[in-house]
Amino acid sequence: MNTKNFVTPPHVQTEVQKMNRIFDTPAKRAYVADKVRLNLSDKTKRDFYSESLAESFKLQGLNNTNQDEYAQKIVAFYFYAQQVYYNGKSMLDDFIVNNGKLTHYFSTYR
């Protein structure tokens, strides 16, 4: 998929905007990319979400030579973290409330 040749569907644009708000600092993006590298490497893939997020990074001037891979990791975390919980709170909510950190071990979220 080439971002110059397709129109991003509105639901993808909405999710990418949410991701940009949640992962709004280099430290948060690096933290998530590392967690995915260690725990979810089998869940990364190239799709509309990751390509749209990579394109939004470019538009923000956040150029990275591994931009596509970085975006894939953030997308994998974003969707996975909405599905696993610890004490009734999703991993994503925990990440947001704790300013870009998880207060529990990654493996304790189920």
Disulfide bonds with the S-S distance in Angstrom:
none
